[in-house]
């Protein structure tokens, strides 16, 4: 029987079970003391003034945009090569997404293509740190300051990544992370917003709590949503944080192994790490280029036959979906379109052994 090499591994043990058990027995399942404890722990870990847990990262993006003053008719520059949540959040606060093409090496926003998309209505840049690799926040920061734009980072896939050895990326007003099941550490769902801006933090807390200040009751000062987390989520995150360094270290080691074994494979383009950045490898995504002997579909089928789970992240730029097009269409962002035809994500998680990784590499090379 062929062993299954899954794309994700949920690193759960008795520590999470016991943490959740204590919350359940306390009878206080809502956002409470455990959430506050984890937020304090995260502030210390990340070295940031404000860290707020939320029910999910999508809610954090929506509230974060709103808290940053982004609203009806404002334009927000972002990438079309991302999950729909990024652009949904922009649209749901009444703003208009404007797509900027990606750098083909990093899959992230290409700083060289940002300024051509700026108009008098542009208010913000919403970056996406795809697959765990931070964007070039030094170049983006220069552009943002020149045009007086807010930079919000969708770092949903990049918890544990570093830019200039820091978790909170430079020139960013607000940064959002996800603890969804496919992320480096997980609570099944859950998110985090961080900022050093007190006004943004205060507004954010209001918008995730039905328009009430945190700790107040029936004192509604704005319209808001319910994006509050629970202490159950917080308890799981607390236990997961104790594993973060081990998980990131193993993922990086596995990524180095894959890169070393696959680096001379003709037509196979491997992930970029970038300068002054540390990739957390939430995903290890290759490109099946035109010089590769087999098609991407043939590679996927062969890997599946040999027990290796893969995924195409992402099969289309977002403007290919009618409701997310916002005036863009085929040919608008050529690098994003090319990437969607070539990308293939393979397992890199911390539970894989060298033997497992060797099997994955052999399968890919068999089709090269």
TAMO-V356177 format. One record per backbone hydrogen bond with DSSP energy under -0.5 kcal/mol. NH is the residue of the N-H (numbers start at 1). CO is the residue of the C=O. Records with the same first field share a line. If there is no record, write none. Layout:
NH=CO + CO
This chain:
5=3 + 307
6=4
11=9
12=10
16=13
17=13
18=14
19=15
20=16
21=17
22=18
23=19
24=20
25=21
26=22
27=23 + 24
28=23
29=27
31=229
36=32
37=33
38=34
39=35
40=36
41=37
42=38
43=39
44=40
45=41
46=42
47=43
48=43
50=195
52=193
54=191
55=227
57=190
60=56
61=57
62=58
63=59
64=60
65=61
66=62
67=63
68=64
69=66
70=65
73=94
74=71
75=121
76=96
77=124
78=98
80=100
82=80
86=83
87=83
88=84
89=85
90=86
91=87
92=88
93=89 + 90
94=91
95=90
96=74
97=95
98=76
100=78
103=108
104=102
107=103
110=101
111=109
113=110
114=111
115=111
117=114
118=115
122=119
123=75
124=75
125=150
126=77
127=125 + 152
129=154
130=128
132=129
133=130
134=132
137=135
140=136
141=137
142=138
143=139
144=140
145=141
146=142
147=143
148=144 + 145
149=144
150=123
152=125 + 150
153=174
154=127 + 152
155=153 + 176
158=155
161=158
162=278
163=166
164=276
166=163
169=167
172=169
173=151
174=151
175=194
176=153
177=192
178=156
179=190
181=188
183=180
187=179
188=179
189=187
190=55
191=54
192=177
193=52
194=175
195=50
198=196
201=197
202=198
203=199
204=200
205=201
206=202
207=203
208=204
209=206
210=225
211=206
212=206 + 209
213=219
216=213
221=211
222=211
225=207
227=208 + 225
231=29
232=29
234=230
235=231
236=232
237=233
238=234
239=235
240=236
241=237
242=238 + 239
243=240
244=240 + 241
247=243
248=244
249=245
250=246
251=247
252=248
253=249
254=250
255=251
256=252
257=253
258=254
259=255
260=256
261=257
262=258
263=259
265=262
266=264
268=265
269=267 + 287
270=268
272=105
278=162
279=277
280=132
282=131
283=131
284=346
285=283
286=284 + 344
287=269
288=342
289=267 + 287
292=289
293=368
294=367
299=295
300=296
301=297
302=298
303=299
304=300
305=301
306=302
307=304
308=303
309=5 + 307
311=345
313=311
314=312
315=312
318=80
320=317
321=318
322=320
324=321
325=322
328=325
332=329
337=333
338=334
339=335
340=336
341=337 + 338
342=338 + 339
343=339
344=286
345=311
346=284
348=7
352=349
357=353
358=354
359=355
360=356
361=357
362=358
363=359
364=360
365=361
366=362
367=363 + 364
368=365
